């Protein structure tokens, strides 16, 4: 009887692992994906090495990014240059990383995704700055409690009418973020097409001491 149980377990294990991988892949593709933060451009809201969970489901139902949302998006065009995640270690470690990347627990080697906060959406006019140094959207100053302590809202002057279907994004660590302000000469005036948005960051999930929801 015990031998039969062992044989059954050995036979079923590959099936169970395959099902688990399939479920993880479906979750990554359609529901939620974990992203590792490689830079300090969103500090202190999100720190280097933090893992954030990104909602990929609601865009399927027409939920569009709004002002104040923290979003992950594909590189619109050389925002990252040659930056990427190097593949290091032994063959076994690289294989393990490929599996974890496949199911969304680690970033892919050479991954070209960014995370920023939406400051203005299509149709908005976003400008820096008013007499008090605050960024204005549609003529009203924006309250930004999430900006890194000691940083002004922006040291770069800009005045952009955001095209429909695009987003103007900034990092919370304004003095350490190459964001829309640094691409004003590009065709979209530094804005990001909505169709490049992977999803909205919902929560800092790791490490446990950094856990926090990401609200507008």
Number of C-alpha atoms within 10 A of each C-alpha: 6 7 8 9 10 11 12 11 12 11 11 12 12 11 11 12 11 12 12 13 16 13 13 19 18 15 16 21 15 14 17 22 25 23 25 17 19 16 16 19 25 24 19 14 19 23 17 14 14 19 24 26 21 22 21 20 18 14 16 11 7 8 10 16 22 17 15 20 21 28 21 22 20 17 17 17 11 10 18 14 9 9 11 15 13 10 14 10 10 9 9 9 12 14 13 12 20 18 15 16 18 17 22 20 18 17 23 20 15 12 14 20 20 22 27 25 25 20 23 27 26 17 15 19 17 23 20 19 19 12 8 7 13 18 24 19 21 13 12 12 18 15 11 14 8 16 21 20 12 9 13 15 21 18 13 11 10 15 16 20 19 21 18 12 15 22 27 28 25 26 26 26 25 24 17 15 18 17 22 23 22 14 16 15 10 11 8 19 19 22 26 25 18 17 12 14 23 20 27 27 25 18 20 24 17 16 11 10 8 15 15 15 14 17 10 12
